[in-house]
Amino acid sequence: MLKFLRTWWRDQIQERGIVSATTLLFRNLWSFLRDSTPERRRQRYGDMEYDWEHRVNTTSGTLGWRERLLGTFHSPYQPTDPALFREMMSALPIQFDKFTFIDIGSGKGRTLLMASEYPFQKIIGVELLPELHQVAQENLRLYQSESQKCFALESVCGNATTFPFPAEPLVLYLFNPLPESGLRQMLANLDRSLAANPRPAYVLYYNPLLEHVLAGTAQLTRLGGTESYSLYSSSKTELT
Ligand SMILES: C[S@@+](CC[C@H](N)C(=O)[O-])C[C@H]1O[C@@H](n2cnc3c(N)ncnc32)[C@H](O)[C@@H]1O
């Protein structure tokens, strides 16, 4: 915990200077306290339906104070709504079995389970917090569904900003996992990977709060979307 917070503090001072970093520190602590009230906690259990249906643990309601505090300083864990996930999947103009699905900031792994209902070649989740990664691994072990189509599922514990993208056709899923500087870093890695190995890649960006960052990438173009999400693709869309 202290290591995570120390790294956060060092990065913030480098990026924005001591005054802004201190302001952000207090803003985050205030946000953590506000989210600790019984009323807010009750609200977080609103995402439980998926877990009842599938007998897994992907709710944000059961997060301990430690994961919530770290989440406040990185990106708070919140699972994707299943209906919205299906809507986004239906927008992908792809042959699923040729693509690897990667969730950047996969938390307890709900999207990995939901993606396994599609015949992806492989599914990978990258999650920063070891506690959430461990829950994701348990969920991958427990999940049972008669309609499951992909069984090559993996949760990786690590920092998405330095994740080495596999040289395969990709579907990248983003649900606000990173602050602006981290998102820029991760997308620069993706740009380099696509330039080195040109291949089809799609990015689904749910709740696109930092859309301008994606607009600034060299390899991605916006294909469409709705108020809730945006869909981007690399310039090479043909499979070889
Ligand atoms: C809004 S949640 C999305 C969870 C999941 N993708 C979903 O849609 O159900 C964002 C997640 O990103 C994780 N995260 C934050 N910074 C990260 C980083 N640098 N590398 C990997 N994961 C990170 C958080 O711990 C959190 O679990």
The ligand as an ORCA input file, in Angstrom:
! r2SCAN-3c Opt
* xyz 0 1
  C     -13.336      1.307    -13.909
  S     -12.464     -0.173    -13.438
  C     -12.857     -1.226    -14.823
  C     -12.901     -2.707    -14.453
  C     -13.147     -3.640    -15.633
  N     -12.383     -3.272    -16.799
  C     -14.605     -3.673    -16.024
  O     -14.950     -2.985    -16.986
  O     -15.404     -4.399    -15.411
  C     -10.754      0.320    -13.733
  C      -9.713     -0.693    -13.261
  O      -8.419     -0.277    -13.721
  C      -7.442     -0.671    -12.731
  N      -6.211      0.113    -12.945
  C      -5.936      1.398    -12.557
  N      -4.702      1.764    -12.950
  C      -4.167      0.689    -13.598
  C      -2.906      0.427    -14.226
  N      -1.962      1.362    -14.289
  N      -2.689     -0.795    -14.777
  C      -3.652     -1.765    -14.733
  N      -4.858     -1.580    -14.147
  C      -5.117     -0.370    -13.589
  C      -8.160     -0.366    -11.427
  O      -7.551     -1.016    -10.330
  C      -9.583     -0.860    -11.750
  O      -9.716     -2.215    -11.420
*
